[in-house]
Amino acid sequence: MKTAQLEDYLPRPAQVVEVVTENSQIKSFLLRFVDKKHNAGFSYQPGQFMMVSMPHCGEAPISFSSTPATKGLIRLSVRKAGTLTSAMHELKEGSIIGLRGPYGKSFPMEYLAKRDLLFVAGGIGLAPLTSVINTCLADPEYQGRITILYGSRTPEDIAFMAEIKAWQANAAVECLLTVDLATSEWQGNTGLVTSLFDQVAINPATQSAVVCGPPMMIKAVLSALAEKGFDDHDIITTMERHMKCGVGVCRHCHMDGKLVCVDGPVFTLAQLKELNVMEIS
Ligand SMILES: Cc1cc2nc3c(=O)[nH]c(=O)nc-3n(C[C@H](O)[C@H](O)[C@H](O)COP(=O)(O)OP(=O)(O)OC[C@H]3O[C@@H](n4cnc5c(N)ncnc54)[C@H](O)[C@@H]3O)c2cc1C
């Protein structure tokens, strides 16, 4: 195993190549390291994250929403939440930011590649899942069926529309949307993302579920999946905790003996139950 060097912990300058406005709260940033050599050798896995640094704002963890197969460019999708993410929303093409990483445990891609997959996402939670979904779709050996259920607050809040259109046009994928609050033009489903469960084929024997979204949504979805008969090892989610270092030193993201930055952010429901951080009825 490669030993970490001091330079692995230093932010490296990266240039914004393109900014895509996903909705009023979320923007995606295509980024390239300024150092061409680092860019060429950089690799990561879906579910891992980068520590992003912005002048006078400190650092924040942000997951990859791109696929590792796209070499030389990474995409980070960011919801305006506070100081750093609001500053990121002001970035323009050509702006420089700091990036260090990749950090954290990825989704179990080798295992998922052998399964049918049910993705359940809410809001910005679709960002890390796009990395998994598009990696599976780009893998010629992946033979499974992909089902994507995506919940947003309102129709205007639906993000990643370009990706959603591509998935809906793909015969190997079923992608359904729902909103909490419909507008008069909205013709789709209204209700929580769990209200879509009865509209798709669910088969816990062949499917693994991958869930990402706000904490309340995750809790409701994990309960509903357990009720449908999914094994705790086949329910995979991500945990969000405030963190400063990203590398297991500051212990800010401590969670009953585990650190989200190094032991996570990806956990199975079985692991969360052991940690006593997820009460599922
Ligand atoms: C592994 C991981 C991956 C992530 N990936 C993404 C991603 O892909 N996209 C994305 O948009 N976000 C992602 N996040 C969330 C993002 O890192 C946070 O929202 C981050 O705090 C934003 O930084 P900020 O400076 O903009 O906001 P902050 O200033 O940190 O504020 C954000 C919110 O947190 C509250 N807050 C601030 N400090 C604390 C504290 N110490 N304890 C409790 N609450 C506090 C604030 O009141 C505010 O509501 C991820 C988080 C983790 C842990």
The ligand as a Gaussian input file, in Angstrom:
#p B3LYP/6-31G(d) Opt

LIG

0 1
 C      -18.504000      13.120000       2.576000
 C      -19.329000      14.329000       2.247000
 C      -19.631000      14.591000       0.920000
 C      -20.388000      15.720000       0.580000
 N      -20.684000      15.944000      -0.722000
 C      -21.370000      17.041000      -1.067000
 C      -21.676000      17.300000      -2.435000
 O      -21.327000      16.530000      -3.344000
 N      -22.349000      18.440000      -2.716000
 C      -22.759000      19.325000      -1.760000
 O      -23.365000      20.349000      -2.080000
 N      -22.507000      19.091000      -0.444000
 C      -21.825000      17.982000      -0.084000
 N      -21.541000      17.757000       1.248000
 C      -22.022000      18.708000       2.249000
 C      -21.093000      19.904000       2.372000
 O      -19.768000      19.495000       2.613000
 C      -21.577000      20.771000       3.555000
 O      -22.856000      21.292000       3.249000
 C      -20.601000      21.882000       3.903000
 O      -20.800000      22.220000       5.260000
 C      -20.790000      23.128000       3.075000
 O      -19.860000      24.100000       3.499000
 P      -20.272000      25.638000       3.624000
 O      -19.074000      26.370000       4.134000
 O      -20.866000      26.108000       2.348000
 O      -21.422000      25.627000       4.659000
 P      -21.313000      25.777000       6.258000
 O      -20.912000      27.165000       6.579000
 O      -20.494000      24.653000       6.777000
 O      -22.832000      25.611000       6.665000
 C      -23.667000      24.564000       6.137000
 C      -24.779000      24.265000       7.117000
 O      -24.242000      23.560000       8.246000
 C      -24.477000      24.288000       9.453000
 N      -23.260000      24.112000      10.257000
 C      -22.073000      24.767000      10.136000
 N      -21.166000      24.301000      11.013000
 C      -21.772000      23.316000      11.739000
 C      -21.358000      22.431000      12.777000
 N      -20.143000      22.456000      13.292000
 N      -22.266000      21.517000      13.239000
 C      -23.512000      21.466000      12.728000
 N      -23.956000      22.288000      11.753000
 C      -23.109000      23.195000      11.259000
 C      -24.758000      25.687000       9.010000
 O      -25.593000      26.335000       9.936000
 C      -25.453000      25.491000       7.673000
 O      -26.808000      25.183000       7.830000
 C      -20.828000      16.605000       1.602000
 C      -20.521000      16.334000       2.949000
 C      -19.791000      15.200000       3.264000
 C      -19.482000      14.914000       4.692000

